[in-house]
Amino acid sequence: MSQKDTFKKILAGFAIIMILLPPFAAINSFLTTSLNKAGWYQPIQKYIVPWQARLVVVSIAPFGIESRVVADSDQSAFFMIKNQAAIPVDLSWNCLGWQSVLLLIISLVAGLKGNFTALSRIQIVVLGLLGTILVNVFRMSVIAVGIYYVNSLAAQIVHDYFASFITLLWLIFFWWFSYSYVLEERH
């Protein structure tokens, strides 16, 4: 299968995902509630969420937002300070972008089929993971800035729909860049 055919299939898959986004959001909410009751997420909440919260706090600082990460809090991951009042931002395990990592993994399985060198495959996996982390930090930062400067309703809309759209844009760019500049065929 040629690279163009693979890219076309990945793009078609993304188009289908965009069509299914509203019902997927409802299913995602149900799954999150169920998984929260199970409690398996607690190590992620304890160790990874504070790290991501620090990345978001650093990334929103240039927008004039003073923030503080809260250690060991079940209520929120960080607070933004506005007019001497604290605005809590609840950053949970579900906000980290596990859905985008899942989409990345699925696209890696489909996109790395072919006769590519091992080194270029490793480069793609590392680039994909790092890019997905940065996209998720960007997404969380946009939501935090929206909470701070607009309101929580606008941020909720961005959270539910913009997040998926930006992930799909990232993956489309990622695969274009990968096929154009990184993946090398074995001879």
CNS distance restraints for C-alpha pairs under 8 A (distance, minus, plus):
assign (resid   1 and name CA) (resid   5 and name CA) 6.40 0.50 0.50
assign (resid   1 and name CA) (resid   6 and name CA) 6.92 0.50 0.50
assign (resid   1 and name CA) (resid 114 and name CA) 7.21 0.50 0.50
assign (resid   2 and name CA) (resid   6 and name CA) 6.43 0.50 0.50
assign (resid   3 and name CA) (resid   7 and name CA) 6.06 0.50 0.50
assign (resid   3 and name CA) (resid 179 and name CA) 6.97 0.50 0.50
assign (resid   4 and name CA) (resid   8 and name CA) 6.02 0.50 0.50
assign (resid   5 and name CA) (resid   9 and name CA) 6.23 0.50 0.50
assign (resid   6 and name CA) (resid  10 and name CA) 6.24 0.50 0.50
assign (resid   6 and name CA) (resid 110 and name CA) 7.24 0.50 0.50
assign (resid   6 and name CA) (resid 111 and name CA) 6.21 0.50 0.50
assign (resid   7 and name CA) (resid  11 and name CA) 6.11 0.50 0.50
assign (resid   7 and name CA) (resid 111 and name CA) 7.30 0.50 0.50
assign (resid   7 and name CA) (resid 175 and name CA) 7.14 0.50 0.50
assign (resid   7 and name CA) (resid 176 and name CA) 7.70 0.50 0.50
assign (resid   8 and name CA) (resid  12 and name CA) 6.08 0.50 0.50
assign (resid   9 and name CA) (resid  13 and name CA) 6.11 0.50 0.50
assign (resid  10 and name CA) (resid  14 and name CA) 6.26 0.50 0.50
assign (resid  10 and name CA) (resid 107 and name CA) 6.81 0.50 0.50
assign (resid  10 and name CA) (resid 110 and name CA) 7.56 0.50 0.50
assign (resid  10 and name CA) (resid 111 and name CA) 7.58 0.50 0.50
assign (resid  11 and name CA) (resid  15 and name CA) 6.23 0.50 0.50
assign (resid  11 and name CA) (resid 172 and name CA) 7.04 0.50 0.50
assign (resid  12 and name CA) (resid  16 and name CA) 6.30 0.50 0.50
assign (resid  13 and name CA) (resid  17 and name CA) 6.25 0.50 0.50
assign (resid  14 and name CA) (resid  18 and name CA) 6.26 0.50 0.50
assign (resid  14 and name CA) (resid 168 and name CA) 6.59 0.50 0.50
assign (resid  15 and name CA) (resid  19 and name CA) 6.40 0.50 0.50
assign (resid  16 and name CA) (resid  20 and name CA) 6.23 0.50 0.50
assign (resid  17 and name CA) (resid  21 and name CA) 5.92 0.50 0.50
assign (resid  18 and name CA) (resid 165 and name CA) 7.63 0.50 0.50
assign (resid  20 and name CA) (resid  24 and name CA) 5.98 0.50 0.50
assign (resid  21 and name CA) (resid  25 and name CA) 6.03 0.50 0.50
assign (resid  21 and name CA) (resid 161 and name CA) 7.92 0.50 0.50
assign (resid  21 and name CA) (resid 164 and name CA) 7.92 0.50 0.50
assign (resid  22 and name CA) (resid  26 and name CA) 6.66 0.50 0.50
assign (resid  23 and name CA) (resid  27 and name CA) 6.27 0.50 0.50
assign (resid  24 and name CA) (resid  28 and name CA) 5.85 0.50 0.50
assign (resid  25 and name CA) (resid  29 and name CA) 6.20 0.50 0.50
assign (resid  25 and name CA) (resid 160 and name CA) 7.07 0.50 0.50
assign (resid  26 and name CA) (resid  30 and name CA) 6.44 0.50 0.50
assign (resid  27 and name CA) (resid  31 and name CA) 6.14 0.50 0.50
assign (resid  28 and name CA) (resid  32 and name CA) 6.00 0.50 0.50
assign (resid  29 and name CA) (resid  33 and name CA) 6.24 0.50 0.50
assign (resid  30 and name CA) (resid  34 and name CA) 6.28 0.50 0.50
assign (resid  31 and name CA) (resid  35 and name CA) 6.03 0.50 0.50
assign (resid  32 and name CA) (resid  36 and name CA) 5.95 0.50 0.50
assign (resid  32 and name CA) (resid  94 and name CA) 7.07 0.50 0.50
assign (resid  33 and name CA) (resid  37 and name CA) 6.44 0.50 0.50
assign (resid  34 and name CA) (resid  38 and name CA) 6.57 0.50 0.50
assign (resid  35 and name CA) (resid  39 and name CA) 6.56 0.50 0.50
assign (resid  35 and name CA) (resid  40 and name CA) 7.19 0.50 0.50
assign (resid  35 and name CA) (resid  41 and name CA) 7.55 0.50 0.50
assign (resid  36 and name CA) (resid  40 and name CA) 7.52 0.50 0.50
assign (resid  36 and name CA) (resid  41 and name CA) 7.02 0.50 0.50
assign (resid  41 and name CA) (resid  45 and name CA) 6.21 0.50 0.50
assign (resid  41 and name CA) (resid  93 and name CA) 6.69 0.50 0.50
assign (resid  42 and name CA) (resid  46 and name CA) 6.00 0.50 0.50
assign (resid  43 and name CA) (resid  47 and name CA) 5.98 0.50 0.50
assign (resid  43 and name CA) (resid  48 and name CA) 7.75 0.50 0.50
assign (resid  44 and name CA) (resid  48 and name CA) 5.11 0.50 0.50
assign (resid  44 and name CA) (resid  49 and name CA) 6.46 0.50 0.50
assign (resid  44 and name CA) (resid  93 and name CA) 6.07 0.50 0.50
assign (resid  45 and name CA) (resid  49 and name CA) 5.11 0.50 0.50
assign (resid  45 and name CA) (resid  50 and name CA) 7.60 0.50 0.50
assign (resid  45 and name CA) (resid  92 and name CA) 6.30 0.50 0.50
assign (resid  45 and name CA) (resid  93 and name CA) 5.30 0.50 0.50
assign (resid  46 and name CA) (resid  50 and name CA) 7.02 0.50 0.50
assign (resid  46 and name CA) (resid  72 and name CA) 7.13 0.50 0.50
assign (resid  47 and name CA) (resid  51 and name CA) 6.98 0.50 0.50
assign (resid  48 and name CA) (resid  52 and name CA) 6.28 0.50 0.50
assign (resid  48 and name CA) (resid  93 and name CA) 7.89 0.50 0.50
assign (resid  49 and name CA) (resid  53 and name CA) 5.94 0.50 0.50
assign (resid  49 and name CA) (resid  77 and name CA) 7.20 0.50 0.50
assign (resid  49 and name CA) (resid  91 and name CA) 6.92 0.50 0.50
assign (resid  49 and name CA) (resid  92 and name CA) 6.49 0.50 0.50
assign (resid  49 and name CA) (resid  93 and name CA) 6.25 0.50 0.50
assign (resid  49 and name CA) (resid  96 and name CA) 7.35 0.50 0.50
assign (resid  50 and name CA) (resid  54 and name CA) 6.21 0.50 0.50
assign (resid  50 and name CA) (resid  69 and name CA) 7.26 0.50 0.50
assign (resid  50 and name CA) (resid  70 and name CA) 7.83 0.50 0.50
assign (resid  50 and name CA) (resid  71 and name CA) 7.18 0.50 0.50
assign (resid  50 and name CA) (resid  77 and name CA) 6.47 0.50 0.50
assign (resid  51 and name CA) (resid  55 and name CA) 6.57 0.50 0.50
assign (resid  52 and name CA) (resid  56 and name CA) 6.30 0.50 0.50
assign (resid  52 and name CA) (resid  96 and name CA) 7.47 0.50 0.50
assign (resid  52 and name CA) (resid 137 and name CA) 7.16 0.50 0.50
assign (resid  53 and name CA) (resid  57 and name CA) 6.10 0.50 0.50
assign (resid  53 and name CA) (resid  69 and name CA) 6.56 0.50 0.50
assign (resid  53 and name CA) (resid  77 and name CA) 6.15 0.50 0.50
assign (resid  53 and name CA) (resid  78 and name CA) 6.60 0.50 0.50
assign (resid  53 and name CA) (resid  91 and name CA) 7.16 0.50 0.50
assign (resid  54 and name CA) (resid  58 and name CA) 6.21 0.50 0.50
assign (resid  54 and name CA) (resid  69 and name CA) 6.41 0.50 0.50
assign (resid  55 and name CA) (resid  59 and name CA) 6.16 0.50 0.50
assign (resid  55 and name CA) (resid 137 and name CA) 6.79 0.50 0.50
assign (resid  56 and name CA) (resid  60 and name CA) 6.18 0.50 0.50
assign (resid  56 and name CA) (resid 137 and name CA) 5.94 0.50 0.50
assign (resid  56 and name CA) (resid 138 and name CA) 7.69 0.50 0.50
assign (resid  56 and name CA) (resid 140 and name CA) 6.68 0.50 0.50
assign (resid  56 and name CA) (resid 141 and name CA) 5.46 0.50 0.50
assign (resid  57 and name CA) (resid  61 and name CA) 6.31 0.50 0.50
assign (resid  57 and name CA) (resid  67 and name CA) 5.95 0.50 0.50
assign (resid  57 and name CA) (resid  68 and name CA) 7.19 0.50 0.50
assign (resid  57 and name CA) (resid  69 and name CA) 7.33 0.50 0.50
assign (resid  57 and name CA) (resid  78 and name CA) 7.76 0.50 0.50
assign (resid  57 and name CA) (resid 141 and name CA) 7.87 0.50 0.50
assign (resid  58 and name CA) (resid  62 and name CA) 7.95 0.50 0.50
assign (resid  59 and name CA) (resid 138 and name CA) 7.81 0.50 0.50
assign (resid  59 and name CA) (resid 141 and name CA) 6.59 0.50 0.50
assign (resid  60 and name CA) (resid  64 and name CA) 7.32 0.50 0.50
assign (resid  60 and name CA) (resid  65 and name CA) 6.07 0.50 0.50
assign (resid  60 and name CA) (resid 141 and name CA) 6.02 0.50 0.50
assign (resid  60 and name CA) (resid 144 and name CA) 7.65 0.50 0.50
assign (resid  60 and name CA) (resid 145 and name CA) 6.86 0.50 0.50
assign (resid  61 and name CA) (resid  65 and name CA) 5.09 0.50 0.50
assign (resid  61 and name CA) (resid  66 and name CA) 6.23 0.50 0.50
assign (resid  61 and name CA) (resid  67 and name CA) 7.51 0.50 0.50
assign (resid  63 and name CA) (resid 145 and name CA) 7.74 0.50 0.50
assign (resid  65 and name CA) (resid  80 and name CA) 6.59 0.50 0.50
assign (resid  65 and name CA) (resid  81 and name CA) 7.03 0.50 0.50
assign (resid  65 and name CA) (resid  82 and name CA) 7.69 0.50 0.50
assign (resid  65 and name CA) (resid 145 and name CA) 7.92 0.50 0.50
assign (resid  65 and name CA) (resid 148 and name CA) 7.78 0.50 0.50
assign (resid  66 and name CA) (resid  80 and name CA) 5.75 0.50 0.50
assign (resid  66 and name CA) (resid  81 and name CA) 5.41 0.50 0.50
assign (resid  66 and name CA) (resid  82 and name CA) 7.61 0.50 0.50
assign (resid  67 and name CA) (resid  78 and name CA) 6.78 0.50 0.50
assign (resid  67 and name CA) (resid  79 and name CA) 5.45 0.50 0.50
assign (resid  67 and name CA) (resid  80 and name CA) 4.25 0.50 0.50
assign (resid  67 and name CA) (resid  81 and name CA) 5.86 0.50 0.50
assign (resid  68 and name CA) (resid  78 and name CA) 5.44 0.50 0.50
assign (resid  68 and name CA) (resid  79 and name CA) 5.30 0.50 0.50
assign (resid  68 and name CA) (resid  80 and name CA) 6.56 0.50 0.50
assign (resid  69 and name CA) (resid  77 and name CA) 6.04 0.50 0.50
assign (resid  69 and name CA) (resid  78 and name CA) 4.15 0.50 0.50
assign (resid  69 and name CA) (resid  79 and name CA) 6.49 0.50 0.50
assign (resid  70 and name CA) (resid  76 and name CA) 7.09 0.50 0.50
assign (resid  70 and name CA) (resid  77 and name CA) 5.47 0.50 0.50
assign (resid  70 and name CA) (resid  78 and name CA) 5.08 0.50 0.50
assign (resid  70 and name CA) (resid  79 and name CA) 7.25 0.50 0.50
assign (resid  71 and name CA) (resid  77 and name CA) 7.48 0.50 0.50
assign (resid  73 and name CA) (resid  77 and name CA) 6.70 0.50 0.50
assign (resid  75 and name CA) (resid  90 and name CA) 6.60 0.50 0.50
assign (resid  76 and name CA) (resid  88 and name CA) 5.89 0.50 0.50
assign (resid  76 and name CA) (resid  89 and name CA) 5.43 0.50 0.50
assign (resid  76 and name CA) (resid  90 and name CA) 4.06 0.50 0.50
assign (resid  76 and name CA) (resid  91 and name CA) 6.16 0.50 0.50
assign (resid  76 and name CA) (resid  92 and name CA) 7.86 0.50 0.50
assign (resid  77 and name CA) (resid  88 and name CA) 7.66 0.50 0.50
assign (resid  77 and name CA) (resid  89 and name CA) 6.10 0.50 0.50
assign (resid  77 and name CA) (resid  90 and name CA) 5.50 0.50 0.50
assign (resid  77 and name CA) (resid  91 and name CA) 5.18 0.50 0.50
assign (resid  77 and name CA) (resid  92 and name CA) 7.41 0.50 0.50
assign (resid  78 and name CA) (resid  88 and name CA) 6.11 0.50 0.50
assign (resid  78 and name CA) (resid  89 and name CA) 5.48 0.50 0.50
assign (resid  78 and name CA) (resid  90 and name CA) 7.18 0.50 0.50
assign (resid  78 and name CA) (resid  91 and name CA) 7.65 0.50 0.50
assign (resid  79 and name CA) (resid  86 and name CA) 5.71 0.50 0.50
assign (resid  79 and name CA) (resid  87 and name CA) 5.26 0.50 0.50
assign (resid  79 and name CA) (resid  88 and name CA) 4.43 0.50 0.50
assign (resid  79 and name CA) (resid  89 and name CA) 5.79 0.50 0.50
assign (resid  80 and name CA) (resid  86 and name CA) 5.62 0.50 0.50
assign (resid  80 and name CA) (resid  87 and name CA) 4.99 0.50 0.50
assign (resid  80 and name CA) (resid  88 and name CA) 6.48 0.50 0.50
assign (resid  80 and name CA) (resid  89 and name CA) 7.43 0.50 0.50
assign (resid  80 and name CA) (resid 148 and name CA) 7.45 0.50 0.50
assign (resid  81 and name CA) (resid  85 and name CA) 5.56 0.50 0.50
assign (resid  81 and name CA) (resid  86 and name CA) 4.70 0.50 0.50
assign (resid  81 and name CA) (resid  87 and name CA) 6.20 0.50 0.50
assign (resid  82 and name CA) (resid  86 and name CA) 6.40 0.50 0.50
assign (resid  82 and name CA) (resid  87 and name CA) 7.17 0.50 0.50
assign (resid  82 and name CA) (resid 148 and name CA) 7.67 0.50 0.50
assign (resid  87 and name CA) (resid 148 and name CA) 7.84 0.50 0.50
assign (resid  89 and name CA) (resid 144 and name CA) 7.34 0.50 0.50
assign (resid  91 and name CA) (resid  95 and name CA) 5.99 0.50 0.50
assign (resid  91 and name CA) (resid  96 and name CA) 7.82 0.50 0.50
assign (resid  92 and name CA) (resid  96 and name CA) 7.15 0.50 0.50
assign (resid  94 and name CA) (resid  98 and name CA) 6.86 0.50 0.50
assign (resid  95 and name CA) (resid 140 and name CA) 7.66 0.50 0.50
assign (resid  96 and name CA) (resid 136 and name CA) 6.61 0.50 0.50
assign (resid  97 and name CA) (resid 101 and name CA) 6.50 0.50 0.50
assign (resid  97 and name CA) (resid 136 and name CA) 5.95 0.50 0.50
assign (resid  98 and name CA) (resid 102 and name CA) 6.14 0.50 0.50
assign (resid  99 and name CA) (resid 103 and name CA) 6.24 0.50 0.50
assign (resid 100 and name CA) (resid 104 and name CA) 6.04 0.50 0.50
assign (resid 100 and name CA) (resid 132 and name CA) 7.00 0.50 0.50
assign (resid 100 and name CA) (resid 164 and name CA) 7.77 0.50 0.50
assign (resid 100 and name CA) (resid 167 and name CA) 6.17 0.50 0.50
assign (resid 101 and name CA) (resid 105 and name CA) 6.16 0.50 0.50
assign (resid 101 and name CA) (resid 129 and name CA) 7.55 0.50 0.50
assign (resid 101 and name CA) (resid 132 and name CA) 6.85 0.50 0.50
assign (resid 102 and name CA) (resid 106 and name CA) 6.24 0.50 0.50
assign (resid 103 and name CA) (resid 107 and name CA) 6.06 0.50 0.50
assign (resid 104 and name CA) (resid 108 and name CA) 5.99 0.50 0.50
assign (resid 104 and name CA) (resid 128 and name CA) 7.03 0.50 0.50
assign (resid 104 and name CA) (resid 129 and name CA) 7.85 0.50 0.50
assign (resid 104 and name CA) (resid 132 and name CA) 7.77 0.50 0.50
assign (resid 104 and name CA) (resid 171 and name CA) 7.16 0.50 0.50
assign (resid 105 and name CA) (resid 109 and name CA) 6.27 0.50 0.50
assign (resid 106 and name CA) (resid 110 and name CA) 6.45 0.50 0.50
assign (resid 107 and name CA) (resid 111 and name CA) 5.61 0.50 0.50
assign (resid 108 and name CA) (resid 112 and name CA) 5.61 0.50 0.50
assign (resid 108 and name CA) (resid 125 and name CA) 7.43 0.50 0.50
assign (resid 109 and name CA) (resid 113 and name CA) 6.86 0.50 0.50
assign (resid 111 and name CA) (resid 175 and name CA) 7.67 0.50 0.50
assign (resid 112 and name CA) (resid 116 and name CA) 7.45 0.50 0.50
assign (resid 112 and name CA) (resid 121 and name CA) 6.95 0.50 0.50
assign (resid 114 and name CA) (resid 185 and name CA) 7.99 0.50 0.50
assign (resid 115 and name CA) (resid 185 and name CA) 5.51 0.50 0.50
assign (resid 115 and name CA) (resid 186 and name CA) 5.70 0.50 0.50
assign (resid 116 and name CA) (resid 120 and name CA) 6.82 0.50 0.50
assign (resid 116 and name CA) (resid 121 and name CA) 6.75 0.50 0.50
assign (resid 116 and name CA) (resid 183 and name CA) 6.42 0.50 0.50
assign (resid 116 and name CA) (resid 184 and name CA) 5.46 0.50 0.50
assign (resid 116 and name CA) (resid 185 and name CA) 4.25 0.50 0.50
assign (resid 116 and name CA) (resid 186 and name CA) 5.28 0.50 0.50
assign (resid 117 and name CA) (resid 121 and name CA) 6.35 0.50 0.50
assign (resid 117 and name CA) (resid 183 and name CA) 7.47 0.50 0.50
assign (resid 117 and name CA) (resid 184 and name CA) 5.90 0.50 0.50
assign (resid 117 and name CA) (resid 185 and name CA) 5.90 0.50 0.50
assign (resid 117 and name CA) (resid 186 and name CA) 5.25 0.50 0.50
assign (resid 118 and name CA) (resid 122 and name CA) 6.24 0.50 0.50
assign (resid 119 and name CA) (resid 123 and name CA) 6.20 0.50 0.50
assign (resid 120 and name CA) (resid 124 and name CA) 6.18 0.50 0.50
assign (resid 120 and name CA) (resid 182 and name CA) 6.15 0.50 0.50
assign (resid 120 and name CA) (resid 183 and name CA) 5.06 0.50 0.50
assign (resid 120 and name CA) (resid 184 and name CA) 6.05 0.50 0.50
assign (resid 121 and name CA) (resid 125 and name CA) 6.32 0.50 0.50
assign (resid 121 and name CA) (resid 183 and name CA) 6.76 0.50 0.50
assign (resid 122 and name CA) (resid 126 and name CA) 6.22 0.50 0.50
assign (resid 123 and name CA) (resid 127 and name CA) 5.95 0.50 0.50
assign (resid 123 and name CA) (resid 182 and name CA) 7.50 0.50 0.50
assign (resid 124 and name CA) (resid 128 and name CA) 5.84 0.50 0.50
assign (resid 124 and name CA) (resid 178 and name CA) 6.68 0.50 0.50
assign (resid 124 and name CA) (resid 182 and name CA) 7.17 0.50 0.50
assign (resid 124 and name CA) (resid 183 and name CA) 7.41 0.50 0.50
assign (resid 125 and name CA) (resid 129 and name CA) 6.19 0.50 0.50
assign (resid 126 and name CA) (resid 130 and name CA) 6.11 0.50 0.50
assign (resid 127 and name CA) (resid 131 and name CA) 5.82 0.50 0.50
assign (resid 128 and name CA) (resid 132 and name CA) 5.95 0.50 0.50
assign (resid 128 and name CA) (resid 174 and name CA) 7.04 0.50 0.50
assign (resid 129 and name CA) (resid 133 and name CA) 6.22 0.50 0.50
assign (resid 130 and name CA) (resid 134 and name CA) 6.27 0.50 0.50
assign (resid 131 and name CA) (resid 135 and name CA) 6.04 0.50 0.50
assign (resid 131 and name CA) (resid 170 and name CA) 7.94 0.50 0.50
assign (resid 132 and name CA) (resid 136 and name CA) 6.10 0.50 0.50
assign (resid 132 and name CA) (resid 167 and name CA) 7.72 0.50 0.50
assign (resid 132 and name CA) (resid 170 and name CA) 7.65 0.50 0.50
assign (resid 133 and name CA) (resid 137 and name CA) 6.24 0.50 0.50
assign (resid 134 and name CA) (resid 138 and name CA) 6.09 0.50 0.50
assign (resid 135 and name CA) (resid 139 and name CA) 6.07 0.50 0.50
assign (resid 135 and name CA) (resid 166 and name CA) 7.64 0.50 0.50
assign (resid 135 and name CA) (resid 167 and name CA) 7.03 0.50 0.50
assign (resid 135 and name CA) (resid 170 and name CA) 7.28 0.50 0.50
assign (resid 136 and name CA) (resid 140 and name CA) 6.12 0.50 0.50
assign (resid 136 and name CA) (resid 167 and name CA) 7.90 0.50 0.50
assign (resid 137 and name CA) (resid 141 and name CA) 6.01 0.50 0.50
assign (resid 138 and name CA) (resid 142 and name CA) 6.17 0.50 0.50
assign (resid 139 and name CA) (resid 143 and name CA) 6.39 0.50 0.50
assign (resid 139 and name CA) (resid 159 and name CA) 7.93 0.50 0.50
assign (resid 139 and name CA) (resid 163 and name CA) 6.07 0.50 0.50
assign (resid 139 and name CA) (resid 166 and name CA) 7.60 0.50 0.50
assign (resid 140 and name CA) (resid 144 and name CA) 6.21 0.50 0.50
assign (resid 140 and name CA) (resid 159 and name CA) 7.99 0.50 0.50
assign (resid 141 and name CA) (resid 145 and name CA) 6.08 0.50 0.50
assign (resid 142 and name CA) (resid 146 and name CA) 6.07 0.50 0.50
assign (resid 143 and name CA) (resid 147 and name CA) 6.22 0.50 0.50
assign (resid 143 and name CA) (resid 155 and name CA) 5.05 0.50 0.50
assign (resid 143 and name CA) (resid 156 and name CA) 7.64 0.50 0.50
assign (resid 143 and name CA) (resid 158 and name CA) 6.47 0.50 0.50
assign (resid 143 and name CA) (resid 159 and name CA) 6.37 0.50 0.50
assign (resid 144 and name CA) (resid 148 and name CA) 6.21 0.50 0.50
assign (resid 144 and name CA) (resid 155 and name CA) 7.28 0.50 0.50
assign (resid 145 and name CA) (resid 149 and name CA) 5.98 0.50 0.50
assign (resid 145 and name CA) (resid 150 and name CA) 7.88 0.50 0.50
assign (resid 146 and name CA) (resid 150 and name CA) 5.17 0.50 0.50
assign (resid 146 and name CA) (resid 151 and name CA) 6.29 0.50 0.50
assign (resid 146 and name CA) (resid 152 and name CA) 7.18 0.50 0.50
assign (resid 146 and name CA) (resid 154 and name CA) 6.60 0.50 0.50
assign (resid 146 and name CA) (resid 155 and name CA) 5.11 0.50 0.50
assign (resid 147 and name CA) (resid 151 and name CA) 4.68 0.50 0.50
assign (resid 147 and name CA) (resid 152 and name CA) 4.81 0.50 0.50
assign (resid 147 and name CA) (resid 153 and name CA) 7.95 0.50 0.50
assign (resid 147 and name CA) (resid 154 and name CA) 7.31 0.50 0.50
assign (resid 147 and name CA) (resid 155 and name CA) 5.46 0.50 0.50
assign (resid 150 and name CA) (resid 154 and name CA) 6.69 0.50 0.50
assign (resid 150 and name CA) (resid 155 and name CA) 7.75 0.50 0.50
assign (resid 151 and name CA) (resid 155 and name CA) 6.46 0.50 0.50
assign (resid 152 and name CA) (resid 156 and name CA) 6.02 0.50 0.50
assign (resid 153 and name CA) (resid 157 and name CA) 6.38 0.50 0.50
assign (resid 154 and name CA) (resid 158 and name CA) 6.30 0.50 0.50
assign (resid 155 and name CA) (resid 159 and name CA) 5.93 0.50 0.50
assign (resid 156 and name CA) (resid 160 and name CA) 6.12 0.50 0.50
assign (resid 157 and name CA) (resid 161 and name CA) 6.13 0.50 0.50
assign (resid 157 and name CA) (resid 162 and name CA) 7.41 0.50 0.50
assign (resid 158 and name CA) (resid 162 and name CA) 4.73 0.50 0.50
assign (resid 158 and name CA) (resid 163 and name CA) 6.52 0.50 0.50
assign (resid 159 and name CA) (resid 163 and name CA) 5.58 0.50 0.50
assign (resid 160 and name CA) (resid 164 and name CA) 7.37 0.50 0.50
assign (resid 161 and name CA) (resid 165 and name CA) 6.49 0.50 0.50
assign (resid 162 and name CA) (resid 166 and name CA) 6.00 0.50 0.50
assign (resid 163 and name CA) (resid 167 and name CA) 6.28 0.50 0.50
assign (resid 164 and name CA) (resid 168 and name CA) 6.29 0.50 0.50
assign (resid 165 and name CA) (resid 169 and name CA) 6.23 0.50 0.50
assign (resid 166 and name CA) (resid 170 and name CA) 6.08 0.50 0.50
assign (resid 167 and name CA) (resid 171 and name CA) 6.23 0.50 0.50
assign (resid 168 and name CA) (resid 172 and name CA) 6.16 0.50 0.50
assign (resid 169 and name CA) (resid 173 and name CA) 6.20 0.50 0.50
assign (resid 170 and name CA) (resid 174 and name CA) 5.90 0.50 0.50
assign (resid 171 and name CA) (resid 175 and name CA) 6.11 0.50 0.50
assign (resid 172 and name CA) (resid 176 and name CA) 6.22 0.50 0.50
assign (resid 173 and name CA) (resid 177 and name CA) 6.01 0.50 0.50
assign (resid 174 and name CA) (resid 178 and name CA) 5.93 0.50 0.50
assign (resid 175 and name CA) (resid 179 and name CA) 6.04 0.50 0.50
assign (resid 176 and name CA) (resid 180 and name CA) 5.99 0.50 0.50
assign (resid 177 and name CA) (resid 181 and name CA) 5.70 0.50 0.50
assign (resid 177 and name CA) (resid 182 and name CA) 7.06 0.50 0.50
assign (resid 178 and name CA) (resid 182 and name CA) 4.83 0.50 0.50
assign (resid 178 and name CA) (resid 183 and name CA) 5.71 0.50 0.50
assign (resid 179 and name CA) (resid 183 and name CA) 5.51 0.50 0.50
